Amino acid sequence: MENAELYKLAERLKETREYLGVSQQVVSEFLGISRAAISAIESGKRKVNALELERFSKLYKFPVSYFYGEEQSDDETVSLLARTAKGLTEDDKKQVLKFAQFLQNIGNENTSKKGE
């Protein structure tokens, strides 16, 4: 793996962990490696092996391809949304649905304005 790819992967792992609000300690316990190793991975100083990447994927509920910066297809994105929503309360699911519908309506408005 080239240095640029290593740093891209490291950055994506760190951003995802921070976005999800998970501590390095929780990640280290889940992966079975030290917190210092997580820090080294996230700073690009240590390579992540395939098994560790699979565990990151499982913990963060993102496909491995996401961490390499690959674009997800609509089907993968919908599946990811569904898996993520499983842990939400019914009220939270309704709020997510309302927000998705809001975004869809905004997108439709922007599309129709471009055609004017």
N, CA, C and O atoms as a GROMACS GRO file, in nm:
protein
  464
    1MET      N    1   0.085  -0.117   0.000
    1MET     CA    2   0.000   0.000   0.000
    1MET      C    3   0.090   0.124   0.000
    1MET      O    4   0.181   0.135   0.081
    2GLU      N    5   0.063   0.215  -0.091
    2GLU     CA    6   0.141   0.338  -0.100
    2GLU      C    7   0.109   0.428   0.019
    2GLU      O    8   0.004   0.416   0.082
    3ASN      N    9   0.202   0.520   0.048
    3ASN     CA   10   0.182   0.611   0.160
    3ASN      C   11   0.055   0.694   0.146
    3ASN      O   12  -0.017   0.713   0.245
    4ALA      N   13   0.025   0.742   0.026
    4ALA     CA   14  -0.095   0.823   0.006
    4ALA      C   15  -0.220   0.742   0.037
    4ALA      O   16  -0.314   0.793   0.099
    5GLU      N   17  -0.222   0.616  -0.006
    5GLU     CA   18  -0.337   0.529   0.023
    5GLU      C   19  -0.347   0.500   0.171
    5GLU      O   20  -0.457   0.497   0.227
    6LEU      N   21  -0.233   0.479   0.235
    6LEU     CA   22  -0.230   0.450   0.378
    6LEU      C   23  -0.286   0.568   0.457
    6LEU      O   24  -0.366   0.549   0.549
    7TYR      N   25  -0.245   0.690   0.422
    7TYR     CA   26  -0.294   0.809   0.492
    7TYR      C   27  -0.442   0.833   0.464
    7TYR      O   28  -0.515   0.879   0.552
    8LYS      N   29  -0.486   0.804   0.343
    8LYS     CA   30  -0.628   0.819   0.310
    8LYS      C   31  -0.712   0.723   0.394
    8LYS      O   32  -0.814   0.761   0.449
    9LEU      N   33  -0.667   0.598   0.403
    9LEU     CA   34  -0.736   0.497   0.483
    9LEU      C   35  -0.734   0.539   0.631
    9LEU      O   36  -0.837   0.530   0.698
   10ALA      N   37  -0.621   0.584   0.680
   10ALA     CA   38  -0.608   0.626   0.820
   10ALA      C   39  -0.703   0.742   0.851
   10ALA      O   40  -0.771   0.743   0.953
   11GLU      N   41  -0.707   0.837   0.761
   11GLU     CA   42  -0.794   0.953   0.778
   11GLU      C   43  -0.941   0.912   0.780
   11GLU      O   44  -1.019   0.960   0.862
   12ARG      N   45  -0.978   0.822   0.690
   12ARG     CA   46  -1.118   0.778   0.681
   12ARG      C   47  -1.157   0.702   0.808
   12ARG      O   48  -1.268   0.719   0.858
   13LEU      N   49  -1.068   0.618   0.860
   13LEU     CA   50  -1.096   0.545   0.984
   13LEU      C   51  -1.114   0.641   1.101
   13LEU      O   52  -1.207   0.625   1.181
   14LYS      N   53  -1.026   0.739   1.112
   14LYS     CA   54  -1.035   0.835   1.222
   14LYS      C   55  -1.162   0.920   1.211
   14LYS      O   56  -1.233   0.938   1.310
   15GLU      N   57  -1.189   0.971   1.092
   15GLU     CA   58  -1.309   1.053   1.072
   15GLU      C   59  -1.435   0.976   1.106
   15GLU      O   60  -1.527   1.030   1.168
   16THR      N   61  -1.440   0.850   1.066
   16THR     CA   62  -1.558   0.768   1.093
   16THR      C   63  -1.574   0.744   1.243
   16THR      O   64  -1.684   0.756   1.297
   17ARG      N   65  -1.464   0.712   1.310
   17ARG     CA   66  -1.470   0.690   1.455
   17ARG      C   67  -1.519   0.816   1.526
   17ARG      O   68  -1.606   0.809   1.613
   18GLU      N   69  -1.462   0.930   1.490
   18GLU     CA   70  -1.501   1.055   1.554
   18GLU      C   71  -1.646   1.091   1.522
   18GLU      O   72  -1.719   1.138   1.609
   19TYR      N   73  -1.688   1.070   1.398
   19TYR     CA   74  -1.826   1.098   1.358
   19TYR      C   75  -1.924   1.015   1.441
   19TYR      O   76  -2.029   1.064   1.482
   20LEU      N   77  -1.888   0.889   1.464
   20LEU     CA   78  -1.976   0.799   1.540
   20LEU      C   79  -1.965   0.821   1.692
   20LEU      O   80  -2.045   0.767   1.768
   21GLY      N   81  -1.867   0.900   1.735
   21GLY     CA   82  -1.850   0.930   1.876
   21GLY      C   83  -1.797   0.813   1.956
   21GLY      O   84  -1.831   0.795   2.073
   22VAL      N   85  -1.713   0.733   1.892
   22VAL     CA   86  -1.654   0.615   1.957
   22VAL      C   87  -1.511   0.649   1.999
   22VAL      O   88  -1.436   0.709   1.922
   23SER      N   89  -1.474   0.611   2.121
   23SER     CA   90  -1.339   0.639   2.168
   23SER      C   91  -1.240   0.538   2.111
   23SER      O   92  -1.277   0.428   2.071
   24GLN      N   93  -1.113   0.577   2.109
   24GLN     CA   94  -1.009   0.484   2.067
   24GLN      C   95  -1.004   0.363   2.159
   24GLN      O   96  -0.972   0.252   2.115
   25GLN      N   97  -1.034   0.382   2.286
   25GLN     CA   98  -1.034   0.272   2.382
   25GLN      C   99  -1.138   0.167   2.346
   25GLN      O  100  -1.110   0.047   2.350
   26VAL      N  101  -1.257   0.211   2.310
   26VAL     CA  102  -1.364   0.118   2.270
   26VAL      C  103  -1.322   0.041   2.146
   26VAL      O  104  -1.342  -0.080   2.137
   27VAL      N  105  -1.263   0.111   2.050
   27VAL     CA  106  -1.217   0.046   1.926
   27VAL      C  107  -1.109  -0.055   1.958
   27VAL      O  108  -1.110  -0.166   1.906
   28SER      N  109  -1.016  -0.018   2.043
   28SER     CA  110  -0.906  -0.109   2.076
   28SER      C  111  -0.957  -0.236   2.143
   28SER      O  112  -0.909  -0.346   2.115
   29GLU      N  113  -1.055  -0.221   2.232
   29GLU     CA  114  -1.113  -0.338   2.298
   29GLU      C  115  -1.187  -0.427   2.198
   29GLU      O  116  -1.179  -0.549   2.206
   30PHE      N  117  -1.259  -0.366   2.105
   30PHE     CA  118  -1.333  -0.442   2.005
   30PHE      C  119  -1.239  -0.518   1.911
   30PHE      O  120  -1.263  -0.633   1.877
   31LEU      N  121  -1.130  -0.450   1.870
   31LEU     CA  122  -1.035  -0.512   1.778
   31LEU      C  123  -0.934  -0.603   1.848
   31LEU      O  124  -0.870  -0.686   1.783
   32GLY      N  125  -0.920  -0.588   1.978
   32GLY     CA  126  -0.825  -0.669   2.052
   32GLY      C  127  -0.681  -0.625   2.034
   32GLY      O  128  -0.589  -0.707   2.040
   33ILE      N  129  -0.662  -0.495   2.011
   33ILE     CA  130  -0.528  -0.438   2.000
   33ILE      C  131  -0.521  -0.316   2.091
   33ILE      O  132  -0.624  -0.267   2.137
   34SER      N  133  -0.401  -0.267   2.118
   34SER     CA  134  -0.384  -0.156   2.212
   34SER      C  135  -0.441  -0.025   2.156
   34SER      O  136  -0.456  -0.007   2.035
   35ARG      N  137  -0.471   0.067   2.249
   35ARG     CA  138  -0.517   0.200   2.208
   35ARG      C  139  -0.406   0.271   2.132
   35ARG      O  140  -0.434   0.348   2.039
   36ALA      N  141  -0.282   0.247   2.170
   36ALA     CA  142  -0.168   0.307   2.099
   36ALA      C  143  -0.163   0.258   1.955
   36ALA      O  144  -0.127   0.334   1.865
   37ALA      N  145  -0.200   0.133   1.932
   37ALA     CA  146  -0.203   0.080   1.795
   37ALA      C  147  -0.313   0.149   1.714
   37ALA      O  148  -0.294   0.178   1.596
   38ILE      N  149  -0.427   0.174   1.777
   38ILE     CA  150  -0.537   0.246   1.708
   38ILE      C  151  -0.488   0.385   1.670
   38ILE      O  152  -0.512   0.431   1.558
   39SER      N  153  -0.421   0.452   1.762
   39SER     CA  154  -0.367   0.585   1.735
   39SER      C  155  -0.268   0.581   1.619
   39SER      O  156  -0.270   0.668   1.532
   40ALA      N  157  -0.182   0.481   1.618
   40ALA     CA  158  -0.084   0.467   1.510
   40ALA      C  159  -0.152   0.439   1.376
   40ALA      O  160  -0.109   0.491   1.273
   41ILE      N  161  -0.256   0.358   1.377
   41ILE     CA  162  -0.331   0.330   1.254
   41ILE      C  163  -0.396   0.458   1.202
   41ILE      O  164  -0.387   0.489   1.083
   42GLU      N  165  -0.460   0.532   1.292
   42GLU     CA  166  -0.531   0.654   1.252
   42GLU      C  167  -0.438   0.766   1.208
   42GLU      O  168  -0.481   0.859   1.139
   43SER      N  169  -0.313   0.760   1.246
   43SER     CA  170  -0.217   0.863   1.204
   43SER      C  171  -0.135   0.817   1.083
   43SER      O  172  -0.051   0.892   1.033
   44GLY      N  173  -0.160   0.694   1.036
   44GLY     CA  174  -0.088   0.644   0.920
   44GLY      C  175   0.050   0.590   0.950
   44GLY      O  176   0.128   0.564   0.858
   45LYS      N  177   0.082   0.573   1.078
   45LYS     CA  178   0.214   0.524   1.117
   45LYS      C  179   0.219   0.371   1.121
   45LYS      O  180   0.326   0.311   1.124
   46ARG      N  181   0.101   0.309   1.121
   46ARG     CA  182   0.093   0.163   1.126
   46ARG      C  183  -0.008   0.116   1.023
   46ARG      O  184  -0.118   0.170   1.013
   47LYS      N  185   0.029   0.014   0.948
   47LYS     CA  186  -0.063  -0.044   0.851
   47LYS      C  187  -0.170  -0.124   0.924
   47LYS      O  188  -0.146  -0.180   1.031
   48VAL      N  189  -0.286  -0.130   0.864
   48VAL     CA  190  -0.396  -0.209   0.919
   48VAL      C  191  -0.405  -0.337   0.836
   48VAL      O  192  -0.403  -0.332   0.713
   49ASN      N  193  -0.416  -0.451   0.903
   49ASN     CA  194  -0.425  -0.575   0.826
   49ASN      C  195  -0.570  -0.603   0.788
   49ASN      O  196  -0.662  -0.536   0.836
   50ALA      N  197  -0.591  -0.701   0.703
   50ALA     CA  198  -0.725  -0.730   0.649
   50ALA      C  199  -0.823  -0.766   0.759
   50ALA      O  200  -0.938  -0.722   0.757
   51LEU      N  201  -0.780  -0.846   0.854
   51LEU     CA  202  -0.869  -0.886   0.964
   51LEU      C  203  -0.910  -0.765   1.048
   51LEU      O  204  -1.026  -0.752   1.088
   52GLU      N  205  -0.813  -0.677   1.076
   52GLU     CA  206  -0.845  -0.557   1.152
   52GLU      C  207  -0.942  -0.468   1.076
   52GLU      O  208  -1.034  -0.411   1.134
   53LEU      N  209  -0.921  -0.455   0.946
   53LEU     CA  210  -1.011  -0.372   0.864
   53LEU      C  211  -1.152  -0.429   0.863
   53LEU      O  212  -1.250  -0.354   0.866
   54GLU      N  213  -1.164  -0.561   0.860
   54GLU     CA  214  -1.296  -0.625   0.869
   54GLU      C  215  -1.362  -0.592   1.002
   54GLU      O  216  -1.483  -0.568   1.008
   55ARG      N  217  -1.283  -0.591   1.108
   55ARG     CA  218  -1.338  -0.560   1.241
   55ARG      C  219  -1.379  -0.413   1.252
   55ARG      O  220  -1.482  -0.382   1.312
   56PHE      N  221  -1.298  -0.323   1.193
   56PHE     CA  222  -1.339  -0.182   1.187
   56PHE      C  223  -1.473  -0.172   1.116
   56PHE      O  224  -1.564  -0.103   1.162
   57SER      N  225  -1.484  -0.241   1.004
   57SER     CA  226  -1.605  -0.240   0.923
   57SER      C  227  -1.725  -0.287   1.004
   57SER      O  228  -1.832  -0.227   0.999
   58LYS      N  229  -1.706  -0.394   1.078
   58LYS     CA  230  -1.815  -0.450   1.160
   58LYS      C  231  -1.854  -0.354   1.271
   58LYS      O  232  -1.973  -0.332   1.295
   59LEU      N  233  -1.756  -0.297   1.339
   59LEU     CA  234  -1.783  -0.204   1.449
   59LEU      C  235  -1.854  -0.078   1.400
   59LEU      O  236  -1.952  -0.033   1.459
   60TYR      N  237  -1.803  -0.021   1.291
   60TYR     CA  238  -1.856   0.105   1.241
   60TYR      C  239  -1.979   0.087   1.152
   60TYR      O  240  -2.047   0.184   1.118
   61LYS      N  241  -2.007  -0.038   1.113
   61LYS     CA  242  -2.122  -0.070   1.026
   61LYS      C  243  -2.112  -0.001   0.889
   61LYS      O  244  -2.210   0.050   0.835
   62PHE      N  245  -1.990  -0.002   0.836
   62PHE     CA  246  -1.963   0.049   0.702
   62PHE      C  247  -1.893  -0.061   0.625
   62PHE      O  248  -1.816  -0.137   0.683
   63PRO      N  249  -1.917  -0.072   0.494
   63PRO     CA  250  -1.844  -0.173   0.416
   63PRO      C  251  -1.696  -0.137   0.407
   63PRO      O  252  -1.660  -0.020   0.412
   64VAL      N  253  -1.612  -0.237   0.393
   64VAL     CA  254  -1.468  -0.216   0.384
   64VAL      C  255  -1.435  -0.117   0.271
   64VAL      O  256  -1.346  -0.034   0.286
   65SER      N  257  -1.507  -0.126   0.161
   65SER     CA  258  -1.481  -0.038   0.046
   65SER      C  259  -1.494   0.109   0.083
   65SER      O  260  -1.429   0.194   0.023
   66TYR      N  261  -1.578   0.140   0.180
   66TYR     CA  262  -1.596   0.278   0.224
   66TYR      C  263  -1.465   0.338   0.274
   66TYR      O  264  -1.435   0.454   0.248
   67PHE      N  265  -1.388   0.258   0.346
   67PHE     CA  266  -1.264   0.308   0.405
   67PHE      C  267  -1.156   0.332   0.301
   67PHE      O  268  -1.061   0.405   0.326
   68TYR      N  269  -1.172   0.272   0.185
   68TYR     CA  270  -1.079   0.297   0.074
   68TYR      C  271  -1.126   0.413  -0.012
   68TYR      O  272  -1.061   0.448  -0.112
   69GLY      N  273  -1.238   0.473   0.025
   69GLY     CA  274  -1.289   0.590  -0.046
   69GLY      C  275  -1.366   0.556  -0.171
   69GLY      O  276  -1.392   0.644  -0.253
   70GLU      N  277  -1.402   0.430  -0.188
   70GLU     CA  278  -1.479   0.391  -0.306
   70GLU      C  279  -1.622   0.440  -0.292
   70GLU      O  280  -1.680   0.438  -0.183
   71GLU      N  281  -1.678   0.483  -0.402
   71GLU     CA  282  -1.816   0.528  -0.402
   71GLU      C  283  -1.908   0.409  -0.382
   71GLU      O  284  -1.883   0.300  -0.435
   72GLN      N  285  -2.013   0.430  -0.306
   72GLN     CA  286  -2.109   0.325  -0.282
   72GLN      C  287  -2.224   0.338  -0.382
   72GLN      O  288  -2.265   0.449  -0.418
   73SER      N  289  -2.275   0.225  -0.424
   73SER     CA  290  -2.392   0.228  -0.511
   73SER      C  291  -2.513   0.264  -0.427
   73SER      O  292  -2.509   0.258  -0.304
   74ASP      N  293  -2.622   0.302  -0.494
   74ASP     CA  294  -2.744   0.336  -0.421
   74ASP      C  295  -2.791   0.219  -0.336
   74ASP      O  296  -2.836   0.239  -0.224
   75ASP      N  297  -2.781   0.096  -0.390
   75ASP     CA  298  -2.824  -0.021  -0.314
   75ASP      C  299  -2.742  -0.038  -0.186
   75ASP      O  300  -2.798  -0.069  -0.081
   76GLU      N  301  -2.610  -0.018  -0.194
   76GLU     CA  302  -2.525  -0.029  -0.075
   76GLU      C  303  -2.559   0.079   0.026
   76GLU      O  304  -2.561   0.053   0.146
   77THR      N  305  -2.586   0.200  -0.022
   77THR     CA  306  -2.620   0.310   0.066
   77THR      C  307  -2.752   0.284   0.137
   77THR      O  308  -2.764   0.307   0.257
   78VAL      N  309  -2.850   0.235   0.064
   78VAL     CA  310  -2.980   0.204   0.123
   78VAL      C  311  -2.965   0.093   0.226
   78VAL      O  312  -3.026   0.100   0.333
   79SER      N  313  -2.886  -0.008   0.196
   79SER     CA  314  -2.862  -0.117   0.292
   79SER      C  315  -2.793  -0.065   0.418
   79SER      O  316  -2.827  -0.105   0.529
   80LEU      N  317  -2.697   0.025   0.399
   80LEU     CA  318  -2.627   0.083   0.513
   80LEU      C  319  -2.723   0.164   0.599
   80LEU      O  320  -2.719   0.157   0.722
   81LEU      N  321  -2.809   0.241   0.535
   81LEU     CA  322  -2.909   0.318   0.610
   81LEU      C  323  -3.002   0.226   0.688
   81LEU      O  324  -3.033   0.253   0.804
   82ALA      N  325  -3.044   0.118   0.625
   82ALA     CA  326  -3.134   0.023   0.692
   82ALA      C  327  -3.066  -0.043   0.812
   82ALA      O  328  -3.126  -0.055   0.919
   83ARG      N  329  -2.941  -0.085   0.795
   83ARG     CA  330  -2.868  -0.148   0.907
   83ARG      C  331  -2.849  -0.050   1.021
   83ARG      O  332  -2.861  -0.086   1.138
   84THR      N  333  -2.820   0.074   0.987
   84THR     CA  334  -2.799   0.176   1.089
   84THR      C  335  -2.928   0.207   1.162
   84THR      O  336  -2.927   0.228   1.284
   85ALA      N  337  -3.038   0.211   1.091
   85ALA     CA  338  -3.167   0.246   1.150
   85ALA      C  339  -3.221   0.137   1.242
   85ALA      O  340  -3.308   0.164   1.325
   86LYS      N  341  -3.173   0.015   1.230
   86LYS     CA  342  -3.223  -0.095   1.314
   86LYS      C  343  -3.214  -0.064   1.463
   86LYS      O  344  -3.302  -0.103   1.539
   87GLY      N  345  -3.110   0.005   1.504
   87GLY     CA  346  -3.090   0.033   1.646
   87GLY      C  347  -3.164   0.156   1.698
   87GLY      O  348  -3.152   0.190   1.815
   88LEU      N  349  -3.239   0.222   1.612
   88LEU     CA  350  -3.309   0.343   1.653
   88LEU      C  351  -3.446   0.312   1.712
   88LEU      O  352  -3.505   0.208   1.686
   89THR      N  353  -3.494   0.405   1.793
   89THR     CA  354  -3.631   0.393   1.845
   89THR      C  355  -3.727   0.424   1.731
   89THR      O  356  -3.688   0.478   1.628
   90GLU      N  357  -3.853   0.389   1.750
   90GLU     CA  358  -3.954   0.416   1.647
   90GLU      C  359  -3.965   0.566   1.619
   90GLU      O  360  -3.978   0.607   1.504
   91ASP      N  361  -3.959   0.648   1.724
   91ASP     CA  362  -3.965   0.794   1.706
   91ASP      C  363  -3.846   0.844   1.625
   91ASP      O  364  -3.861   0.928   1.537
   92ASP      N  365  -3.728   0.790   1.656
   92ASP     CA  366  -3.608   0.831   1.582
   92ASP      C  367  -3.618   0.788   1.436
   92ASP      O  368  -3.578   0.863   1.347
   93LYS      N  369  -3.671   0.669   1.411
   93LYS     CA  370  -3.688   0.623   1.272
   93LYS      C  371  -3.781   0.716   1.196
   93LYS      O  372  -3.757   0.745   1.079
   94LYS      N  373  -3.887   0.761   1.260
   94LYS     CA  374  -3.980   0.855   1.196
   94LYS      C  375  -3.911   0.986   1.164
   94LYS      O  376  -3.934   1.044   1.058
   95GLN      N  377  -3.825   1.033   1.256
   95GLN     CA  378  -3.752   1.157   1.232
   95GLN      C  379  -3.655   1.142   1.115
   95GLN      O  380  -3.642   1.233   1.032
   96VAL      N  381  -3.586   1.028   1.108
   96VAL     CA  382  -3.494   1.003   0.997
   96VAL      C  383  -3.572   1.000   0.866
   96VAL      O  384  -3.527   1.056   0.766
   97LEU      N  385  -3.687   0.935   0.865
   97LEU     CA  386  -3.769   0.930   0.744
   97LEU      C  387  -3.814   1.069   0.702
   97LEU      O  388  -3.807   1.103   0.584
   98LYS      N  389  -3.859   1.149   0.798
   98LYS     CA  390  -3.900   1.286   0.766
   98LYS      C  391  -3.785   1.366   0.707
   98LYS      O  392  -3.803   1.440   0.611
   99PHE      N  393  -3.666   1.350   0.765
   99PHE     CA  394  -3.549   1.422   0.716
   99PHE      C  395  -3.513   1.376   0.575
   99PHE      O  396  -3.479   1.458   0.489
  100ALA      N  397  -3.520   1.246   0.550
  100ALA     CA  398  -3.491   1.194   0.416
  100ALA      C  399  -3.590   1.249   0.315
  100ALA      O  400  -3.552   1.286   0.204
  101GLN      N  401  -3.716   1.255   0.353
  101GLN     CA  402  -3.818   1.311   0.264
  101GLN      C  403  -3.794   1.459   0.239
  101GLN      O  404  -3.813   1.508   0.128
  102PHE      N  405  -3.752   1.531   0.342
  102PHE     CA  406  -3.718   1.672   0.329
  102PHE      C  407  -3.603   1.689   0.229
  102PHE      O  408  -3.611   1.773   0.139
  103LEU      N  409  -3.498   1.609   0.245
  103LEU     CA  410  -3.384   1.618   0.153
  103LEU      C  411  -3.425   1.584   0.011
  103LEU      O  412  -3.379   1.646  -0.085
  104GLN      N  413  -3.510   1.484  -0.002
  104GLN     CA  414  -3.557   1.446  -0.135
  104GLN      C  415  -3.635   1.560  -0.200
  104GLN      O  416  -3.618   1.588  -0.319
  105ASN      N  417  -3.721   1.626  -0.122
  105ASN     CA  418  -3.798   1.739  -0.175
  105ASN      C  419  -3.709   1.855  -0.213
  105ASN      O  420  -3.731   1.918  -0.316
  106ILE      N  421  -3.609   1.884  -0.133
  106ILE     CA  422  -3.514   1.991  -0.164
  106ILE      C  423  -3.441   1.958  -0.294
  106ILE      O  424  -3.423   2.044  -0.380
  107GLY      N  425  -3.399   1.832  -0.308
  107GLY     CA  426  -3.332   1.789  -0.431
  107GLY      C  427  -3.420   1.803  -0.553
  107GLY      O  428  -3.375   1.843  -0.660
  108ASN      N  429  -3.547   1.769  -0.537
  108ASN     CA  430  -3.641   1.782  -0.649
  108ASN      C  431  -3.662   1.928  -0.686
  108ASN      O  432  -3.673   1.961  -0.804
  109GLU      N  433  -3.668   2.016  -0.586
  109GLU     CA  434  -3.684   2.160  -0.613
  109GLU      C  435  -3.562   2.214  -0.688
  109GLU      O  436  -3.576   2.290  -0.783
  110ASN      N  437  -3.443   2.175  -0.645
  110ASN     CA  438  -3.321   2.222  -0.710
  110ASN      C  439  -3.312   2.171  -0.854
  110ASN      O  440  -3.266   2.243  -0.943
  111THR      N  441  -3.356   2.048  -0.877
  111THR     CA  442  -3.354   1.991  -1.011
  111THR      C  443  -3.449   2.065  -1.102
  111THR      O  444  -3.416   2.094  -1.216
  112SER      N  445  -3.570   2.096  -1.051
  112SER     CA  446  -3.668   2.166  -1.134
  112SER      C  447  -3.626   2.309  -1.163
  112SER      O  448  -3.657   2.362  -1.269
  113LYS      N  449  -3.555   2.373  -1.069
  113LYS     CA  450  -3.508   2.509  -1.090
  113LYS      C  451  -3.400   2.515  -1.197
  113LYS      O  452  -3.392   2.612  -1.272
  114LYS      N  453  -3.317   2.411  -1.205
  114LYS     CA  454  -3.212   2.406  -1.306
  114LYS      C  455  -3.272   2.395  -1.446
  114LYS      O  456  -3.214   2.444  -1.543
  115GLY      N  457  -3.387   2.331  -1.456
  115GLY     CA  458  -3.450   2.310  -1.585
  115GLY      C  459  -3.527   2.432  -1.634
  115GLY      O  460  -3.570   2.435  -1.749
  116GLU      N  461  -3.544   2.532  -1.548
  116GLU     CA  462  -3.621   2.652  -1.586
  116GLU      C  463  -3.542   2.741  -1.679
  116GLU      O  464  -3.592   2.846  -1.720
   0.00000   0.00000   0.00000
